[in-house]
Amino acid sequence: MPAHLMGLLGLLASSQTLAQEPPSPPADAQEIVVEGQRDREQQVREFVRTITVPERNFGQLGRFELTACPLVVGLGPSQDRKVEQRMKQVALAGGIESGGQRCIPNVFVFIADDKEKTIKWMGRHTPYLFVHANGRAVVISHDKSPATAWHLLGTKDRAGRESDFYVYGETPSLIRPMARPHFLASVLVVEARALAGLTTTEFADYAAMRSFAQLDPLKMKDQSVPTILTILDAPSDTAVPLTLTGWDLAFLRGLYGSEYNQYAGTQQREIGRSMLKDLTRPQRN
C-alpha cells in the first residue's frame, strides 16, 4: 500500500455482516404483459435520468477508460481483499477493464468512523485526490448520507488522445462534443455504522456502482426500481438486494458499451435502450 495512505488506517473501522432476503417479484398475468413493457420502458428512462450526474463542465457522463484497480481500506485485510476481488468481478461483468493483483490503485474505497473528519484529513495529507488533471478542484457534496464519492477527471479529444478541454483544430458542434471527460481515479468514503447487517458482497457491489459511474443514490429514495444503491439508506426492516441487481448490471453495461463523444442526453438514451434489451432478454435457468 502506498505510504501516504497508511495514516488512514487509524481512522478506519471494521463492520459485522448479516444478509437479508431480497423481495420476490410478483408474477404478471398474460394480459398485463404489454402494459408492463410500457411501464418498464418508462421506469428505465426515469432510472437513468434520475441517478446519472453529468459532469458540469462537459455536459457528459464520465467513465473509466483506464484500467480500474480497486484498493479497499478499513474492514481488515481479509475482508478488504474480498471486496476488491468482488469489485473486479463486477467490472468484468459490466465491460470494465480491471487490473491484476499488482495493478496501481486508482479506485479508492475507505471505511471510516467519521466520514467528514476523514475527508478533511485526506484533504490535508492526500491533496492530489481532490484535483482534476487540469488543476481544477474537485467539488464534493457534503450531505448527511453515510457515503460520499467523487471522481478525478482527465480529458480526451474526439480521437481519444489526452488533451486540454479546448482542442485546437477541431470544429465545435452542438451534436458531438469536441472533448470528453474520463475517470483517472475515484474515491469513496463510507461510515462503518452504515455497513452493519451487510455482507462484503453487498458492500462491494454498492462500492462498484459508486466507483465505476458518477451517480446520486439519494435520488432513488422514492423509486421502486431494484438497485443495490439503496442499501445504505434502507430502513432496518426493509428487504434489500443481496447482490448487484439486473438493473444495476444492465446500467453499467449500457454506460460502458455506449458510444464515446456524446452529450449526456444522447448517452442516457443509449444507456436506456441497452438496458431494455438486457432486462427483457429471456433468462437462462
N, C-alpha and C positions, 0 to 999 in steps of 0.2 A: 504494500500500500504506500502511496506517496507520503513523504514525511509531513507535508503541510496538512494532511487530513488526520494525522494521528491524534491531534488535540481534541478532535470531535468526539472521540470515544468516551471521554469523561462526561460528556453532556448527554449521551445517548442511553436509552433504556431498552430492556427486553420486554416481550409480551407473551402471555399464555394464549393457547389456541384451542378453539372449540368450534366445530362446524354446526351449521343449521341447515335444515332441509329447504330447498327452493320450492316455490309454489308450482303446482302442476297445471298446465294449460288446459282450459276446458275443451271438450270435444264439440266440433261445429256440425250442425245439420247440413245436409247436401244443398238445400235451397238457399243457404246463407253464404255459400262459398263465394259467389260473385260479389256480393256486397262486402264480404270480408276482405277480398282482394283490393277493393277501392279503399277500404279503411286502412289496409296495410300500406298502400302507396302514400296516403296522407300521413300516416304515422312515421314512415321512413323520411319523408321530406321534412317533417317537423323535427324529428330526432336530429338529423344532420344540421339543419338550420340552427337549432337551439344550442347544441353543445359545442359546435366549432367556433373558434375565435380567430378571425382573420388578423394577420399581422397589420398593425395600424399604418405603418409607413409604406406597405406594399399593396394592401388590399387583397392579399393572397393567403392561402393556407400553407404553412410550412411543414416540412417532414425531414427525416434523416436521409441524406444522400451519401453520407459516410457510413462506414461500419459502426453499428451501435454496440457498445460494450458496457454492460451494467456493472456497477460497484455498489453494494449494499452494506451499510454500517449501522449497527445498533441492536440487532436481535441476538447477537452471539455468533461466533464463527460458523457453526453448523447450519443454523437457520439462515444466516446471511447468504451462504453458498447455495442453499436450496432456492431462495428467492431469485438469486442471479440466474441459476440454471433454468428456472421456470420462465423468467422473462425472456431468455434466449429462445426457449421453445415457442413462446407466443410470437416473438419476432419472426421465426421461421414460418409459422403458420400464416402470419399476416403479410408475408412477402417482403420482410425487412431483413437486410443483411446484418448478422451479428457476428462478433468476433469469437475467437477461441479462448483457451484458458489464459494465454499470455497477452491478450489484447490490451491496448491502452484505454483505461476507463474514460468514458465521456457521457455515461448515463448514471448520474449520482443519485442514490436514494439513502436518505438519512432518517433514522428514527430517534426522536429526542423527547426529553421530559417536557420541555417548553419550546414550542415552535418559534415564537417571536424572538426569544433570547438567543436561540441557536442561529437564526438568520442574522441577527445583529453581530454575533460572534464571528460568523463566517464573513460578514462584510469587512470586518477588521483584519482577519487573518487569511482569507482567500478572496481578495477583491476581484481577481480575474474571473470569478464565477458570476460576476454582476455586470459584465461589459460585453457588448456585441463586438464583432470583428471590426466594425467601422469606428469603434471608440464610443458609441452611444451607450449610455447607461441603461441597464435593464429596468423596466417598470414592474414592480412586484405588488401584487394585491395583498393588502393587509386586512383580511376579513377574519371572522370568528370560526371559520372552518378549521378542522384539525389538520388539514394538509394544504400546503402551498407548493405550486410547481411553476417553474419558468424555464425558458429555452434561450440559449445563446445562439445568435443568428450570424450566418455568413451570407454572402450574395453571389449568385451566379448569373451570367448573361444568358441569352437565348440558346447559345451553343453549349451551355453547361460549364463554361470557364469561370473560375473565381474572378470577381470583378468588383468595382465600386458600384454604388446604386445607379449613378448616371453612366451609361455605356456609350462612349463616343462612336460614331459611325453607324449607329442603329437608328431606325426611323420610329418615332413614338407612335403608339397605336392605342385606340380605346378598346380594342378587341383582344389583342395579345400584348402583355406587358414586355418591357424591354429587359427586365431582370426579374429574378425570383429569390425569395429567402429560402435558406435551408438550415437545418439544425446542426450546429457544431457540437453542442452539448445540451444536456437537460439536467435539471436539478429538482428533486422532490424532497421536501421536508415534512415528516408526519409525526404527530404526537403519539407516544406509545399508548396512552389511555384509549385512543380510538381503535386500537387493534385487538382489544380484549374480545375474545369469542371468535376470532377469525383464524383460519388456517393460513399456513405460509402460501398455499396455492391461491387462496382468495386475495391475500395482500399482494402477491407477485402479479396477479392478473390486473388488479387495480393499478399498481405501480406502472405496469407496462402501458396501459391505456393513457395514463397521465404523462408518461415519459415520451412515448412514440408519437403523440399528437398533442396539439395545443387545444385544450378543452376546458369547459367550465361546468363541472358536475353539479354545482349549486342550482343551475337552471333546470335540472332534471327532477327536482323535488315533486313537482306537480304532474310529471309524466308517468304513464303506465307502462312504458317500454321496459322490458327486462334488460338490465345492464349492471355490470359489476361496479360501475361508477357510483352507485348509491350506497354501497356497503358501509361507508364510514359515518353516514348521517342517518341511517335507517334506525327507527325505534327498536329497542331491545326485544320487543315481542313480535317483530316483523321478520318473516322469512326472507332470506337474501340468497343470491346465486352462490353456488359452491365453487364455480369456476367462471372464466370468461364466457359470456353468453354468445349465442349465434349472432345476435345484433352487434355485439362488440367486435367479434372477429370479422363479420361482414364489413363493418365500418373501416377497420384497419386495412383490409384487402382493397376496399374501394379507394381509400386515400392513397395507398402506396401503389396501386395499379392505375391511378388516374394519370392523364397526360400532363406533362410539365407545361410551364409558361401559360397559365390560365389565371384569370381573376377568380376571386372567391365564389362568386355566384355560379360561374361555369363549373368550378371544381365541385361545389356542393351538389349540383345537378348530376354530375358524372358519378359522384360517390353514391348518390341515391339510386341511380339506375343499376349500378353494380350491386348494391345491397339487395335490391329487389330480386335480382337474378339469384343471388346466394340464398336468400331467405325462402324463395319459392321453389328452389331445386329439390326434387324428391330426395329424402334422407335414406341412406342405406341402413339396414338392420344390422 
